[in-house]
Amino acid sequence: MFNNSFITNVADFFISSTYQVVSYDSVAVILGLNSPQLNEYMPVDSIPEVMLESIDKTEGWWEWLVSLKSLLNIPLFTLANTSVTLLSLAVFVLLLIIFVTGASYLKKILRDRILPRFVQDEGLQYTLSRMSQYSVVVIGILVSFQFLGVDFTGLAVIFGFLSVGVGFGLQNITSNFISGLIVLFERPISVGDRVVVNGIEGDIEEINIRATKVKTLENISIIVPNSDFVSKDVINYSHGDPTFKLIIDVGVAYDSDLDLVLQALDEVARESTSVMKRRKHDIHLRSFGDSAWNMKLIVWIPNVKNRYAIQNELNQAILRKFNEHGIDIPFPQHDIHIKSGQSPLSE
């Protein structure tokens, strides 16, 4: 595709063509003639000294350019039987920068402007934009190596050396890299999901090739290796469906009216604007405790991320409703019976 000979030929063509023009056209340019070429050469003796100094400076500048070209073509090292020069290395780095920057810009354009018009799922938008970015970067690396003069056979040799490095201490990085690809393609988690991993609850903010950033409920960013999402148990509250069944536990005194308690809890569920109305709520008497009936109010909420705020809202509503109907919530209590008596004195 591209190699060092291509770069050298382009540079030689440019320098030789421009140098030929300078050799016999510089006088014409200085004299202000319309045509850049002269049919007859002007005798050197008739050229003013100022013009000769300008010609000397121009020729010196082109000599410096030729020297620079020779310097850029000096071989630095050999890679996969290909001599790498300073010029080819500079072009290689420049191409990498262009492709990496372009890939990052492409991801942003896809995620912010293009994909939202066709895909509603934010997690899928992130996956498609991220995979597009990685694809452009991989293509850029292959093109850059080809321009450097290293063919795919040489790349196979390089990857062979890297595989040896994997065996000597890069297992963890490789595991996270493969796990990152699995997470992006299989999508057990997506950006925006509420998860619990390693005992930490938070929202997925960003999935990178090595690790995933999780923002906890305390607004703390935690970097979790991708292998933890593949090899360990992960709770994903938002996977496929963000709705959540919220269970409110409440104890009621034994001398309360059961029907009145059921009515009060039903009113709390029906009057709440945070509870889903299309999914019926339930009220259960689960068990008889030491000092109270153990009641459960079971409701459905539209988004699991709001469960703590809605739980607080329902708890306050239950307390107000119970006070309104005169229903007591007992505190734990124990009855202690003391038996008094007089033991006979032993003589």
C-alpha positions, 0 to 999 in steps of 0.5 A: 500500500504505502512504504518508505519508497513512496514517501521518498519518491514524493519528496524527490519529485517535489524537490527536483521539480522546484530546484529545476525552476530555481536554477533558471527561473529565479532571475526571471522572477526577480526581474518581474517577467510575466513568463516563469521561463526564459527563451534566452539566458541572461549573461551573468555579468549583466545581472546586478549584484543585488540580484545575484545575492538573492539568487544565492540565498534562494539556492542556499534555501533549496540546498538546506531543503535537500539536506533536510530531506536527506536527514529525514531519510536516515534509517533509525531502526528496522521493524519487521525487515523494514527500515524506519526513517524519521520521515516515515515515523513522523507520518506514522505518528501523525496518522495515528493522531488524526485517526484517534482524534477523528474516532473520538469526534465520530463517537461524540457525533453519533451519540449526541446527534445521529443515533438518538434519531433512530435508537431510543435505548441509551445503552445501545446508543453508547455501545454503537458509538463506542464500537464505531470509535474502536473500529476507526482506531483499529483501521487507523492503526493498520493504515499507519503501519502500512504507511510505515512500510510494515505489512500484515506479516510484520504485524503478525510478528509484533502480535506474536511478541505481545502474546509472549508478554501476555504470558509474563504478566499482562493476563489481568490487562488482557482479561479486562480487555476481553471482558470489556468487549463481552460487556459491549457486545453482550450488554449485561450492563449498559450506561445508565443502569443501576447496579450493585457490584462488589457490594457497591450500589451505583449507576453505570456512567462509562464503559471503557475497554479496560474498566467501567466507571460507576457513580455511587449514590454518594456521588463518588466515582469508582473504577471497576475492572471489566472482569468483575462484571463477567466473573462475579455476581452483579445485580442489575436493577435496570436490566431490560425493565426499569420498573421496581416492586417496592415493599414497605414493612410496617408493624401494627398493634394487636388491638387495631382494627384489621379492616381499618388498617387495610383501608389506610394502607390502600388509601396511601397507595392510591393517593401517591402520585409516585406509584404506578396505577396500571399495576395493582398494589397489594397489602399482606399480613405476613406474620405475627410478631412479638408485639405487632402484626407485620404488614407489607404494602407492595407497590410498583414504581416506574424507575428503580433509581427513585426507590429510596425517595419514594420509600421515604414518601410512602413511609411518611404518608403511612405515619400520617394516615395511621395518626388520622385513623388512630392506628398505633405502631407499637414499639418492641416490648417484653412482659416480665413476670416476677414471682415473689415468695419466701424460701424456708430457712435451712437450719 
